[in-house]
Amino acid sequence: MTSIRRALLLPLAGGLALALVAATLATYVRARDEASAMFDVQLSQLAASVTGMPLSVAPGAGRAGSADAPLIVQVWNRDGVQVYRSQGAREAPARGSPGFATVQTRDGPWRVYSVLAGGELVQVAQPLALRDQLAASLALSTIVPWLVAAPLIAVLLWFAIARALRPLDRLAHAVGERNPRELEPLSEREWPREVAPLVAALNGLLRRLDGALDAQKAFVADAAHELRTPLAAVHLQAELAERAHGEAERAGALAALRGGLMRATRVVEQLLSLAREDHAGADAPRVHVDLAALAREAIAAHAGRAAAKDVDLGAGRLDTLAVDGDADALATLAANLIDNALRYVPAGGHVDVIVETRDGAPALVVRDDGPGIPASERALVFERFARGPRRGAPGSGLGLAIVKRIAERHGAAVTLADGAHGRGLEVVVRFGQVASGDERGERGPRTGDRAGGTAMPGT
């Protein structure tokens, strides 16, 4: 795992080391250049001072001085005879042309200055190693204080980084103190500016988690309450079947038991659908969903039930419209709308399923001519386990709550209105976007047209 402290300290320490090396090299090069310029002036001045001085012409007569002397002076007369040499022990560079020159010898490179004066050639030479030693000494004297201060700077960097990262430790401790029963948001005032976005994101996560846990608690409590009644009824009906006298009484008890099991099964299915939608993420896989085909499949799945109840279930206008979404969730949405309509429409009633464009957006509409819902109570029917004014009708009160949850996940709006001619209920699910490549407004075949068309099979 990468350490932030290490990630900060290593580049800073490495940068400091590179800066010291670069400063040392720059100081050395500059000192060497300055020393070379200074020594060149010294060589030229020394050659000028030697010119015109009386020198012995005997070979070796002028050889004096230490072998470690930094300078060698040599003089040749016009016949090419060396008349003076300041050192005899060290190897001196050969005579060269007038001016400055760098000459290689067995002892290394030499800097040589030659000048013609009074028919004599005066040459002053100096080893370049002397200049390099001086430059290195100057560079070292400059960089030594920094080398001494470098460990201190590293320690200060370590403590500065540790202090700067201390809010992260406090944040980790504050988050660690939270538990599923206490998810209070963190204070957003006591953190540095760089940590504030992380604190805000954590607070958002804590709020969502708290809401999810509250919803889960409410769901468990409501589920326990809603399942208690059908399960108690099933238990009672099973006891009645055991105590039945005769086949007719037993058959009636078993039929009641079957009905109770169907109701309990329906409640469990709705609860599972609601739980699945509560935990479905907004980034769930999306596909191209044809709303007209979806409506036809939902009508066909409920045709038998509609026929058994003598309800005319059919497809009205089915335009070729599509949206991008979760196909299974949208199928559940359509099935719940039709199931809700069939549950409350009396025998001989009508249920129409329509796919059309409303306000420039695709919409799925389910319209019935049942008892409807008063306008003052329409907002309540989207609450979980709410049945509005029709509490006596069978159902779990979850159908429209599931519809609303699925619609919200798909960016759709659910509205309730009066049905045709002011009777019944019209549920409109209006989607926000059309799927890419969709052809709007193309009218599909109408089945179940009340104006004389052919109804869907089984309606």
N, C-alpha and C positions, 0 to 999 in steps of 0.2 A: 504494500500500500504506500503510495506517495505521501511524504510528509510535507506540509506547507512550510514548516519551519526550515526543513532542509532545502526545499525548492527555492526559498528566498535567500538562505544563508550561502549556499554554494555559489550561485551566480554573483552575489555581492562580493564574497571572499575571492572568487576567481577573477572578477573584474578588478579588485584592488591589487591582486598579485600581478595581473597583466599591466596595470597602470604603473606599478613600481618597476617592472622590467623595462617597459617602454621609456619611463623617465630616466632610468639608469643608462640605457643605450643612447637616448637623446643627449643626456649630459656628457657622456663619454665622447660622442662624436663632436659635440660643440666645443668641449674642452680641447680635444685633439686639434681641431681646426684653428682655434685661437692660439694654442701653443705653437703650432706650425708657423702661423703668421708672425708670432712674437720671435721665435727662434730664427726665422728667415731674416728679420730685421737685424737681429743680433749678429748673424753671420755677415751680412753686408757691412755693418758698422765695424766689426772686427777686421774684415778685409781692408776697409778704408784706413783703419788705424795702422795696419801693418805696412801699407804701401808707403815707400819713401824712407823706411827705417833702414839703417846700415846693418846688413846681414853678412855673416861669414860665408865664404865661398867654398870652404873646405868641406868635403863630404862628411856629414854627421856632425859638423861643428855646431850646428844650431839645434841638435836633438836634445831636448830637455823636457822635463815634465813627467808626470805620473802616467802609467799605462792606463789608468782608469779615468784620465782627464776627459771631459765631455767633448772637447774640441781638439782638432788637429789642424795646424797651420803648415802649409808647404809652399815653397817659393822656387820657381825655376827661372834661370836667366834666359837671355835670348838664344843661347846655344843649346837649350834643352837640358842643361845641367842643373840638378837640384841643389840649391844653395842653402836651403833651410828646411827643417822639419821639426815640429814641436815635440813629437813623440816618436820613439823608435821601436818601442816594444809591440805596439799594436799595428795591425795591418791597416794601411790607409788606402783610400780609393785612388785609382789611376787619375792622371791629369786629364781634364776634360776641356771642353770649349768654354769661353766666357759665359757667365750667367749661372742661373740655378739649374741643378740637375740632380736626379736620384740615381745613385750608382749602387749596383749589387756587388757585395764582397763576400768573402768566406764567413765573416762575422755578421752578415746580414746587410740590409739596405742602409745607405748613408745619404744624407742630404749635403750636397756640395755646392759651394758658391765660388766661382772663379772670376778674376778680373785682371786685365792687362794694364800695367802702370810702369812707365819708365823703361820699357823694353823687358819687363819681368812679368811672369804669370804668378799671381798670388791666388792660392786656393785655400779656403777654409771649409772643413768638413765636420759633420756631426752625425752620430748614429741615430736613426729614426726610432730605435727602441727607447731612447731617452724620452722622446716626445710622447710615445705611447704610455710609458710609465707615469709621466706627469699627468697625462689625461686621465688614466685609470685612477690615480690618487685623488684627483679633483672630483671625479664622478663618485668614488667611494665615500669621500668626505661629505658629499651632498646627499647620498642615498642612505647613509647609516642611520640618521635620525628617523627616517621613514621606516627602515627595517625594525628599529626598536619600537616604533609606535604601532606597527602593523598588528602584533598580537593584542594590544590594548584596543585597537579599532575593532578587531574581530570579536572580542569579548563584549564590547559595547553594542555591536550589531546583534549578537546573540540575545542580550538582555532586551534590546529595543524590539526585536521581532517577537520574543516571548511576551513582552508586555502588550504589543499590538494584537497578538492572537489570544490574549486572555479573555476578551468578550466571547470568543467561540467556546471556550471551556465553560463560561457561565451560562451560555445559551444551551449547551449540551446538558448541563446540570438542571437547568430550568425545564427543559423538555423531558428529561428523565424523571422528574418529579410528577409528571402528569400520569394519570391512569384512566382507564375507560369510564370511571365514575366521576372523575374531575378533569374536565378538558377546558379549563378556563384559558382564554387567549393570553398570550404573553404581552407584557407592557412594551409599547413601541417607542417610549420616550428615552430610555436609558441606554440605547445601543448606538454605536458609531454609525456614521452614514453608510459605510460599506456593508454593514451587517443588517441594516434596516430592511432592505428588500427580502432577505432570507427570513427575517422575523415576520414580515407581512405575509410571505408565502406560507410559513408554518401556521400562522394564525388562521389563514384561509383553510388550510388543511384540517386544523383542529375544529373549526366551525363545521366544515362538511362532515367530518367524522362524528362530531357530536350530533349533528342532524341525522346522520345515518343510524347511529345507535339509538337515538330517540325514536326514529321511524321503525327500527327493528323491535324495540320494546313495545311500541304501540301495535305493531303488526302481530307480535306474539300474543299480546293481551287480547286484541280483537279476534284473532284466529281462534284462541282458546274459547272466547265467548261465543263465536259464531258456530264452532263445531260442537259445543256442548249440547245445544238443542237437537240437531239432527242425530247425533250419536245416542243421546238419551232416548230419542224416538225409536231409533233402530233397536236399541236394547229392549225397550218396552214391546215393540212389535214382535221381536224374537220370542219373548216370554209368552205373548198372546198366541203365537203359532204353536208353541209347545203345549199350551193348555187347551188348544182348540178341540172341540168335540165335533167330529164329523169332517168330511172332506170339504164341504162348502165353507165352513167357518175357517178351516185351515187354509184353504185357497185364498180367502179374503185377507187373512193375516199375512200370508206370504206375499200377496200383491202389495199390501201396505208396506211390508218390509222391503220389498224391491223398490218401491217409490222412495222410501227413506234412504236407502243406499244410493239411489240415483241423485237425490238432493245432496247427500253428504259428499258424493263423488264430485258433483258440480262445484260445491264450495271449495273442496281441496284443489280442483283444477284451477279455479279462479285465484285462489290464494297463491298457488305456484306460479301462475302467470304474472300476478302482481309482484311477487318476489323477484322473478326473473327480470321484469322491467325495472324494478328498483335498483337492481345491481348491474343492469346493462349500461355499458359505457357509451359516451357520445362517439367514440372512435370505433364502434363495432363495424364489421365489414358491411359495405353498402353495395347493392346491385341495382341494375335497371329493372324496375318493377312496373309492369303494365297494369294500370288501375282497372281498365275494362276487363282484362282477363281475370284479375283478382276478384272483381265483383261477380263475374260469371261462376267462378269456382265456389265462392261463398254461397251464392244462390242455390247452386246444385247441391251443396252439402246440407242445406236446410230445407230442401224441397219436400222431403218426406215428412218432416215435422210439421211444415206448413200445411201439407195436405191432410195430415191426421187431425189438425185443429181447424180445418176448413178455412184457412186464411189464404188469400190470393197473393202469393209472393212472386214478384216478377221484376224484370229489368226494364227500366225506362230508357232514357237516353244514355247511351254508352259511347262517349267520344274516345278516340284513340289518344289517350294521355298517359304519361308515365312519369315517375319520380325516381330519384335515387334513394334507396333506403333498405332497411332490413326486411326481407321478403316475409319471413316467418312472423315477425312482429306486426307487419301490416295485414297479414292474413288474420291474425288474432283480432286486430282492430275491426276489420270488416265483419268477422264472425260475431263479435260481441255486439256490434250495432244491430245486426239482423236478429240475433238471439234476444236482445232487449226488446226490439219491436214485436217479435212473435210472442214474447212472454206476456205483454200487456194488451195486444190487439185482440178483441173478442172474435168469436167465430163469425165468418162472413166478412171480415175486415180485409184491408188491403195493405200491403207493404211494397213499396217501390225502392229499388236501388238504382242510383243515377251517378254517372261519371260525366262531368262537364267542367267548363271553365267558368270560374266565378271571380270577378274583379281581376282578370288577367292571370289567374293562377289555377292550377288543376284542383278539383274538389271531388270528394266522395260524399254522396248524399244518401241518407236512408230516411224515407218519409213513410209515415203510417197515418191511419185515420182512427187511431185508438183514443183513449181518454185524454192523452196529452199531459203536459205539466204546466201548472200556473207559472206565469212569468216571475212572480215573486219567489218561487222555490226552485228555479232552474239552476241557480248557482250551487245549491246544496247537493244536488244529485251527483256531483262530481266527487263528493267526499266519500271516503271508504265506508262501506257498510251502510250507506244512506240509501233509502228507497223512496224518499220524497213522500208525496201524498198517497202512494200506492203500496203501503206497508203490508197489506194483506196478500199481495201477489207473491207467488213463489220467486225465489232468487236470493242471491247472497249480498246484493248491494255493491258489488265490485265491478260490474260490467263497464259502466261509464268512467269509473276511476281508472281502470286499465286503459280505456280508450284515450283518456286525457294524458296519461303518462306516456303512452306510445306516441301520441301526437306531439307532445313537447319534445321528446327525443328526436323527432324528425323535423322540428321547426315548424309544425303545423298548428293551426288554431281550430278549436272545436267550439261551435256555436249552436244554440238551440233556438228553434223558432216554431211558430205554428205550422201545421201541415197544410195540405191543399184545402182551400175553401174555409180556412180558419179552424179546421178540425185536426185533432191528432197532434203529432210531433214531427218536426223535421230536424235531423241532426246533420250538420255540415262540417266536414273535416277539410279545411282549406290548407293546402300545402304551399310553402313559400317558394319553392323552385321546381321548375320542370326539368326532367332529365335531359342531358345533352342529346341532341339529334331528334328530339321528340317533335312530332307534327301536331300543333295545337289546332283545336277546332274541327278536326276531321271527324265527321259524325259516323259512328258505327251503326250496326243494325239494331233496331229497337225490337225487343221481345217483351211480351207482356203489356203492350200498349193498350191502355184502357179505352181507347177510342175505336176499338174494333180489331186490334192486332191479336196475334196468337200468343197465348200465355205460355210461360215456361212449363215444361213437363212437370206434373205433380202439383201444380198450383191450382 
